């Protein structure tokens, strides 16, 4: 069974190749020399390594080096937002931890001033919630830091990537008439120009 599938695949490949040779127009062969290739020389050397190091030292500096200034605002906006959330969450965590300590210690002179109306289980539940939220915000800050380094590196690599303004993709339906032994085919032709 396996050999039959392989033989069928090979026959189909050979048939499609011979059909393509019967109906196709020979393509001209192009020989490119280095002088014919489009070369973009702006006079400056742009280093992805430098962008990565700059972004690792000071977040956003790699984006400035890549001249993507708007990304710096996004990075610092995310950082400030996550940092503020981290501070608020950490303050709440400390408050619930102090209340829990005051409730659970054996000393009768310590009083729970922050949350006197809450029970021990509710205080413990809130403390655990704020601890989990704090940890998630720390991971978010680390992710923003890592992603801005990766973004600076990728953006620096793609800086010299040039797309011709005349680049176009055409999709046209095709129909190939019947040839002896082969049924007519309908398809689509993609042409990248």
C-alpha positions as CSV (number, residue, x, y, z in Angstrom):
1,X,0.0,0.0,0.0
2,X,2.8,2.4,0.9
3,X,4.6,1.7,-2.4
4,X,1.4,2.3,-4.3
5,X,1.1,5.8,-2.7
6,X,4.7,6.7,-3.4
7,X,4.4,5.5,-7.1
8,X,1.1,7.4,-7.5
9,X,2.7,10.6,-6.1
10,X,5.7,10.3,-8.4
11,X,3.5,9.7,-11.5
12,X,1.3,12.7,-10.6
13,X,4.4,14.9,-10.1
14,X,5.8,13.8,-13.5
15,X,2.5,14.3,-15.2
16,X,2.1,17.8,-13.8
17,X,5.7,18.6,-14.8
18,X,5.2,17.4,-18.4
19,X,1.9,19.3,-18.6
20,X,3.5,22.4,-17.4
21,X,6.2,22.1,-20.0
22,X,3.7,21.6,-22.8
23,X,1.6,24.7,-22.0
24,X,4.2,27.1,-20.6
25,X,6.2,29.7,-22.4
26,X,9.9,29.4,-21.8
27,X,11.1,31.9,-19.2
28,X,14.1,34.0,-20.0
29,X,17.1,33.5,-17.8
30,X,18.3,36.5,-15.9
31,X,21.9,36.9,-14.8
32,X,22.4,39.4,-12.1
33,X,25.6,41.2,-11.3
34,X,26.3,43.1,-8.1
35,X,26.0,46.4,-9.9
36,X,22.4,45.6,-10.9
37,X,21.2,44.7,-7.4
38,X,19.4,47.6,-5.6
39,X,21.8,48.7,-2.9
40,X,20.7,51.1,-0.2
41,X,23.6,53.0,1.2
42,X,22.6,55.7,3.7
43,X,26.2,56.1,4.9
44,X,25.4,55.0,8.4
45,X,26.1,51.6,9.9
46,X,23.1,50.4,11.9
47,X,23.9,47.7,14.4
48,X,21.3,45.4,15.8
49,X,23.7,44.5,18.6
50,X,24.1,48.1,19.6
51,X,20.3,48.6,19.6
52,X,19.9,45.6,21.8
53,X,22.5,46.7,24.3
54,X,21.2,50.2,24.4
55,X,17.7,49.0,25.0
56,X,18.9,46.6,27.8
57,X,20.8,49.4,29.6
58,X,18.1,52.0,29.4
59,X,14.6,50.8,28.3
60,X,13.5,52.7,25.1
61,X,17.0,53.8,24.1
62,X,17.2,51.1,21.4
63,X,13.9,52.4,19.9
64,X,15.4,55.9,19.9
65,X,18.5,54.5,18.1
66,X,16.1,52.9,15.6
67,X,14.3,56.2,15.2
68,X,10.9,54.7,16.3
69,X,10.2,57.4,18.9
70,X,6.5,56.6,19.3
71,X,7.4,53.2,20.8
72,X,9.3,54.9,23.7
73,X,6.0,56.5,24.8
74,X,4.3,53.1,24.7
75,X,7.1,51.4,26.6
76,X,7.1,54.1,29.4
77,X,3.3,54.2,29.5
78,X,3.1,50.5,30.1
79,X,6.0,50.7,32.6
80,X,4.4,53.6,34.6
81,X,1.0,51.9,34.6
82,X,2.3,48.6,35.8
83,X,4.6,50.3,38.3
84,X,1.8,52.3,39.8
85,X,-0.4,49.1,40.0
86,X,2.6,47.4,41.7
87,X,2.9,50.1,44.3
88,X,-0.8,50.2,45.1
89,X,-1.0,46.4,45.3
90,X,2.1,46.1,47.4
91,X,0.8,48.7,49.9
92,X,-2.5,46.8,50.2
93,X,-0.6,43.6,50.7
94,X,1.4,45.1,53.5
95,X,-1.7,46.3,55.2
96,X,-3.5,43.0,55.0
97,X,-0.3,41.2,56.2
98,X,-0.1,43.6,59.3
99,X,-3.7,43.0,60.1
100,X,-3.3,39.2,59.8
101,X,-0.2,39.4,62.1
102,X,-2.2,41.5,64.6
103,X,-5.1,39.0,64.6
104,X,-3.0,35.9,64.9
105,X,-0.4,36.8,67.5
106,X,-0.9,35.8,71.1
107,X,-0.3,39.3,72.4
108,X,-3.5,41.0,73.6
109,X,-1.9,44.5,73.3
110,X,-1.7,44.4,69.5
111,X,-4.9,45.6,67.8
112,X,-5.9,45.3,64.2
113,X,-6.4,49.0,63.3
114,X,-6.6,48.7,59.5
115,X,-9.4,46.1,59.1
116,X,-11.1,45.6,62.5
117,X,-14.4,44.4,61.0
118,X,-12.9,41.6,58.8
119,X,-12.5,38.1,60.0
120,X,-9.2,36.2,59.9
121,X,-10.3,34.1,56.8
122,X,-11.3,37.2,54.9
123,X,-8.0,39.0,55.7
124,X,-6.0,35.9,54.7
125,X,-8.0,35.7,51.4
126,X,-7.4,39.4,50.6
127,X,-3.7,39.1,51.5
128,X,-3.3,36.1,49.1
129,X,-5.2,37.9,46.3
130,X,-2.9,41.0,46.6
131,X,0.2,38.8,46.7
132,X,-0.9,37.0,43.5
133,X,-1.7,40.3,41.8
134,X,1.7,41.7,42.9
135,X,3.5,38.7,41.4
136,X,1.6,39.1,38.1
137,X,2.5,42.8,37.9
138,X,6.2,42.0,38.4
139,X,6.0,39.4,35.6
140,X,4.3,42.0,33.5
141,X,7.1,44.5,34.1
142,X,9.6,41.9,33.2
143,X,7.7,41.0,30.0
144,X,7.6,44.6,28.9
145,X,11.3,45.0,29.6
146,X,12.2,41.8,27.6
147,X,9.8,42.7,24.7
148,X,11.2,46.1,24.3
149,X,14.7,44.6,24.0
150,X,13.5,42.1,21.4
151,X,11.6,44.8,19.6
152,X,14.8,47.0,19.3
153,X,16.8,44.0,18.0
154,X,14.2,43.0,15.4
155,X,13.6,46.6,14.3
156,X,17.3,47.1,13.8
157,X,17.6,43.9,11.8
158,X,14.7,45.0,9.5
159,X,16.0,48.6,9.1
160,X,17.8,47.7,5.9
161,X,14.9,45.7,4.6
162,X,13.7,47.6,1.5
163,X,10.4,47.0,-0.2
164,X,10.1,48.4,-3.7
165,X,7.2,50.7,-4.2
166,X,6.2,48.9,-7.4
167,X,5.7,45.6,-5.6
168,X,2.3,44.2,-6.3
169,X,0.5,40.9,-6.0
170,X,-2.1,40.0,-8.6
171,X,-4.6,37.2,-8.2
172,X,-6.3,36.1,-11.4
173,X,-8.5,33.1,-12.1
174,X,-7.2,30.6,-14.7
175,X,-8.7,28.0,-16.9
176,X,-6.7,25.4,-18.8
177,X,-8.4,23.6,-21.6
178,X,-8.6,19.9,-22.0
179,X,-5.6,18.1,-23.4
180,X,-5.8,14.5,-24.5
181,X,-6.0,12.4,-21.4
182,X,-6.2,15.3,-18.9
183,X,-9.3,17.0,-17.7
184,X,-9.7,20.7,-17.8
185,X,-8.5,22.6,-14.8
186,X,-9.7,25.7,-13.0
187,X,-7.4,27.6,-10.6
188,X,-5.9,30.8,-9.6
189,X,-2.6,32.4,-10.6
190,X,-0.6,34.5,-8.2
191,X,1.7,37.0,-9.8
192,X,4.2,38.9,-7.7
193,X,5.6,41.9,-9.5
